[in-house]
Amino acid sequence: MISEGRARSLLERVLALVEATKGAEGLVSLRASRAGNTRFAQNEVTTSGEVDRLTLDVAVQLGQRRASASTNQLDDRAIDDAVSRALRMAHLAPESPETMPPLGKQSYPRVKPAADPDTVKLSAAARARAVAAAIAAGDAASVAIAGFYEHSYDLVVRGSTAGLWASHESTHCELSCTARTSDGTGSGWAGVASNRAGDLDAAALARTAVDKAVRSQKPQRLDPGRYTVILEPAAVASLLAFLIGSLDARRADEHRSFFGKPGTNIGDKLFPETITLRSDPGDAAAGGAPFDDDGLALAATRWIDRGTLAALTYSRYWAKHQDKPPTGEPGGWTLDGGPTSRDELIKGVKRGVLITRFWYLRSLDPQTILATGLTRDGTFLIESGEIRGPVNNFRFNESPIHMLANCDGLGAQSIPGGGEGAGARSPILRSHEFNLASVSEAV
């Protein structure tokens, strides 16, 4: 891996090459990563790999013309070629009124180290031990188990001709397990992500997946309809991703999203008091970082504060256009949880459905943030405050707006990994009138 000092020297050389062309400005980024992964299926390891990646991106501006080039070689010839290509393309690029100049020096928030030393040093042998524990849980219950364990260490360094200098080290790891019963009728899943490998308990995760699989065997038929649902964190996170992606001020101002319509503007009450959505650059486990791809400093922000829409995201261009401060592209998202236990949430349900996670989600209508997807890996009927047994899977058509507006119970949070929308710190929650639109025959 390249050191931060070596990276800075390289960026300074690239920036000097850009500045040698009269009128040229530039933003240069270097990303170095080391990653490892182990895949297992049918209760045995199938693949294991280690990958080193290094990418140098050179973005050059000539007035309102902009172009970029990249390379994964750091010798003098490769660097000279990347800068030359970016300059040639910038001369040919059409002018864009939305091109913003490179940022100058920024004041970044102080955050705790995001690179966990033990995760940096994680080896194939350590992954193998974790996977062995997961496989043992499957063997003990005579179910087939599969999954994926991956981890990475990343160094990102950015500099500009205007004086920007930004550097951030981080680690990330995820483990997911899927268990399937021998008769093919039961399936269970569990997944978690963090920046610390020590937060991933492979044996406990596998036992959760195995338990879901065993309990979901031979599901009974349940008709589609609108139900009270208990959504576990993975299901919440995948649907929440559509809401997070819609918090864009430009789309709202141009009437291309749910927000910006009467009753959905900043300051309007949209959800119960219990609903708070925020981002935190210091939340390394959830992917927080002190700056975005432009090098813009990020701040801890409440986007939905106790049910009220408090803020929307502004790119640098749209912030200038609307005379607002830019927010950049936040990370480290959290939907705050609550004190209610899973069992207490279930006890409050007269008739409803417990859903482990969603899969194959797609957007249907940006104006309402309506999405569709499928339930998977553990769907259960709740009656009179108790889980009665497994039921068939469903296709749902629902909006995270409706999910949160009808939420009346929040529990513990986790950071789901290995699924769609993974990465946001999300709670288990109870919501009502959730549209399970049709039956899915898949397990």
C-alpha positions, 0 to 999 in steps of 0.5 A: 500500500502507498503511504500518505506521504508518498501519495501527497508527493505524487499529487503535488507533481500532478498538480504542478503539471496541470498548472504548467498549462496557462489557465488550467485548474485541477482536482487530483484524487488518489485512491488506494485499497487492499481488499480480501474476500471469502465466499462459501456455499453448500457448507464449504469454502468456494473462493478466496481472494485478495485484491490491491487497487490503485487509481489516480484521477486527474480532473482538469478545467479550462474555464467552463470546460472540464475533462478527466483521465485516470490511470492505475500506474504511477510511473512518470510516463503514466502520470504525464500521459494522464495529465496530457489526456485530461488537458486534450479532452478539456480543450475539446469539451463543450462549455458547461454553465454548471462547472464549478472551480476546484475547491480551496483549503477546507476545514474538516471536522475532527473525527475518530480514526475510521481505519481499524488496525485489526481490520487492516491486518485481517488475513485469509486465515482469519476469514477462514476461521469466521467462515468455519464457524458459520459453516459449523452452525449450518452443519449442526442444524443440517441445513445448507449455508452460504455467504460472503465475507469481505473487508477492505482498507482504503486511503483517499487523498485529494488535492487541487490547484486552489490549495485543497488538501484532504486525506482519509483512511478507513476500513470496511467489512461485511458478512452475510449468511443465507441458510436453506433447509434440505426440503427447499421450503425454508430460507433464512438470512442475516448480514451485518456491516461495520468498519471493525471486523471485531463487530462481526460475530460469524457464529451468531450471524449464522445461527440467526440465518439458520433459525430463520430457515428452520422456522420458515419451512413449509409456509402457509398461504397468506393473501396479498393486502395491506398489513401491519408489518414488523420490518427488521433493520435490513428491510428498513435500510433497503427501503430507506435508501430511496428516501435518502436518494430523494433528499436532493434540493435541485430535484425538489426545486424543479418539481421532480421529486416528492419534496417541494410540493405543498406540505413537503417543504422544509419545516413541514411535519411529515412523520411522527415525533419519533422519526429522525434521520441524520448523517454523521461524518464521524460514524465510521461504521456506517460509512461516514467520512469528513469530505465528499468526492469534491473534497467539500467538508461534511457536517453532521446534519439532521435531515428529518428532525423529530418528524419534520423535514429539516434540510435537503442536500445541495450540490455546489452548483445548485447551492450557488444557483439558489444562494444556499450553503452547499451540503455535499454528498453526506455519508454515515446515515442513521435512522434513529431507533427506539426503546421498544424490543422486538418482542414488544413490537410483535405483541402490539400487532393484532394481525400482521407480518414479520419481514426479515429483508427485501430483495430486488428493489426498484423505483416505481415513481419518484414523485411519491418515492414509490418502490417495489421489491420482494420479501425474502428469507423469513416472512412470518404471520403475526396474530394476537401478538405472537408469531404463528408461523411462516407464510409465502413471500410477497411483492410489495409496492410501497414508499418509505414516506408511507412506511415512516408516516405510519410507524408507531414503534422503533427498536434497536438498530444495526448496520445491515450488510450484504444486501440492497441499501446496506450501510445505513444504521437502521432500526427494527420498526412497526408500520401499518397499512403496508402494501404487500401487493401480490404473492411471490412463489420464490422461497 
